[in-house]
Amino acid sequence: MADVTKTSVSDCFRAGYSKSSLSDVFGISRPTLYKYIEMFNEGNTDEIPFKIKSFFKYVKESERTKEEMENFIQLQSALSSDDDSPNTTDLQWTDGSIEHCIINNDNALYIIFKNPAIVTKIKVRIMVRVSYDEIVLGEYSPDPEKQYIRIMDIPRRTKLYYQITDGDSETVYKQFVLR
């Protein structure tokens, strides 16, 4: 196995997940997990299943708690039907003080927040513009135990807007189209 440096994915497991329990969560053997870790650390990620590769990227980018890791795994499970055919793409985080990403799949829109400390303050509005007026389709807040909001029943192929506020007067306003 390759030497493990401070920036390897192996260093990210100190928050509470043992490699044995992580292999159980992903339904793979420990030797397979070790193989995927080695491949990831070497930048050879093409053959690593999507959920596992996404998890490695998530834990490597910042120190994570076990609870944050569990929430991420739960979200990945909700977003994809199986490891090899994900309904999502790699997470692309926005810049700014309310870092987030938007993922839409066949059934729902997910707004995922990078910083778990702000989740309890977050409010999201989904809007549509009609004749220069904004009509609010819904207002949402994340469950305090999660780092995301799941929104169902959004009109497809319509230009929509979302507004995120964090309770400290910071606001993000963006346009999107649900496929």
C-alpha positions in Angstrom: 0.0 0.0 0.0 1.2 3.5 -0.7 2.7 5.6 2.1 0.0 7.5 3.9 0.7 11.2 4.2 -1.1 13.9 6.1 -3.2 14.7 3.1 -4.3 11.1 2.4 -7.9 10.0 2.9 -6.7 7.6 5.6 -6.0 10.6 7.9 -9.6 11.6 7.7 -10.9 8.6 9.7 -9.9 10.0 13.1 -13.3 11.4 13.7 -14.8 8.1 14.6 -15.2 5.8 11.7 -13.1 2.7 11.8 -12.2 1.3 8.4 -14.0 -1.9 9.4 -17.3 0.0 10.1 -16.9 2.1 7.0 -16.5 -1.1 4.8 -19.7 -2.4 6.4 -21.5 0.9 5.6 -20.5 0.6 2.0 -21.1 -3.1 1.8 -17.6 -3.9 0.7 -14.7 -5.9 2.3 -11.9 -4.2 4.3 -9.3 -5.3 1.6 -11.5 -3.6 -1.0 -11.8 -0.5 1.1 -8.0 -0.4 1.5 -7.6 -0.9 -2.3 -10.0 2.1 -2.9 -8.1 4.3 -0.4 -4.8 3.5 -2.1 -6.3 4.2 -5.6 -7.8 7.5 -4.3 -4.6 8.6 -2.7 -2.8 7.9 -6.0 -5.3 9.9 -8.0 -6.5 6.7 -9.7 -10.3 7.1 -9.1 -12.0 5.9 -12.3 -12.8 2.5 -10.9 -13.9 3.6 -7.4 -17.7 3.5 -7.1 -19.3 7.0 -7.1 -20.6 6.9 -3.5 -17.2 5.9 -2.1 -15.3 8.4 -4.2 -17.6 11.2 -3.2 -17.3 10.3 0.4 -13.4 10.3 0.2 -13.5 13.7 -1.5 -15.9 15.0 1.2 -13.8 13.8 4.2 -10.5 14.8 2.6 -11.4 18.5 2.0 -11.9 19.3 5.7 -11.8 17.6 9.1 -15.3 16.0 9.6 -17.1 14.6 12.6 -18.6 11.2 12.6 -22.1 12.8 12.5 -21.2 14.8 9.4 -19.8 11.7 7.7 -23.0 9.8 8.5 -25.2 12.6 7.2 -23.2 12.7 4.0 -23.5 8.9 3.5 -27.2 9.1 4.1 -27.6 11.9 1.6 -25.5 10.0 -1.0 -27.7 6.9 -0.4 -30.8 9.0 -1.0 -29.5 10.5 -4.2 -28.3 7.4 -6.0 -30.0 4.2 -6.8 -26.7 2.2 -6.8 -23.0 2.8 -6.6 -22.3 2.5 -10.3 -25.2 4.5 -11.7 -25.5 7.7 -9.6 -28.2 10.2 -10.3 -25.9 13.0 -9.3 -22.5 14.5 -10.3 -19.6 15.5 -8.0 -20.6 18.2 -5.6 -19.7 21.7 -6.8 -19.7 24.2 -3.9 -20.6 27.8 -4.3 -18.3 30.6 -3.0 -19.2 32.9 -0.2 -20.2 32.7 3.4 -23.2 30.4 2.7 -21.3 27.6 0.8 -23.8 25.2 -0.7 -24.5 23.1 -3.7 -27.6 22.2 -5.6 -28.3 18.7 -6.8 -31.4 17.7 -8.6 -32.3 14.1 -9.4 -35.5 12.5 -10.8 -37.5 13.1 -7.7 -36.3 16.0 -5.7 -34.1 19.1 -5.4 -31.4 19.0 -2.7 -29.6 22.1 -1.3 -26.6 20.9 0.7 -24.8 23.2 3.1 -21.1 22.8 3.6 -20.8 24.4 7.0 -22.9 22.5 9.6 -22.6 25.4 12.1 -25.0 27.6 10.1 -27.6 25.0 9.3 -29.9 26.0 12.2 -30.1 29.6 10.9 -30.8 28.8 7.3 -34.0 29.7 5.5 -34.6 28.9 1.8 -37.3 30.3 -0.5 -38.1 28.9 -3.9 -39.6 31.4 -6.3 -40.8 31.9 -9.8 -41.0 35.2 -11.7 -44.2 36.1 -13.4 -44.5 39.5 -15.1 -41.7 41.0 -13.0 -43.3 39.7 -9.8 -41.7 37.0 -7.7 -44.1 34.4 -6.4 -42.9 32.3 -3.5 -43.5 28.6 -4.2 -42.3 27.5 -0.8 -40.1 28.3 2.2 -37.9 25.7 3.8 -35.4 25.1 6.7 -33.1 22.2 7.1 -33.6 19.6 9.8 -31.1 20.6 12.5 -29.7 17.0 12.3 -29.0 17.3 8.6 -26.9 19.5 6.3 -29.4 19.6 3.5 -32.9 20.5 2.5 -34.9 18.1 0.3 -37.6 19.8 -1.7 -40.2 17.7 -3.6 -42.8 18.7 -6.2 -41.0 21.5 -7.9 -42.1 22.4 -11.5 -39.7 21.0 -14.0 -38.2 22.9 -16.9 -39.2 26.3 -15.4 -36.8 29.0 -14.6 -36.8 29.2 -10.8 -34.9 31.2 -8.2 -33.8 30.4 -4.7 -32.9 32.7 -1.9 -30.9 31.5 1.1 -30.6 33.6 4.2 -28.5 32.7 7.2 -30.2 34.8 9.9 -27.2 37.2 10.0 -28.4 39.3 7.0 -26.3 37.3 4.5 -28.4 36.4 1.4 -27.6 34.3 -1.6 -29.9 34.6 -4.6 -29.6 32.4 -7.7 -31.4 31.1 -10.7 -31.8 27.4 -11.6 -33.9 25.1 -13.8 -35.0 21.7 -12.5 -34.5 19.1 -15.2 
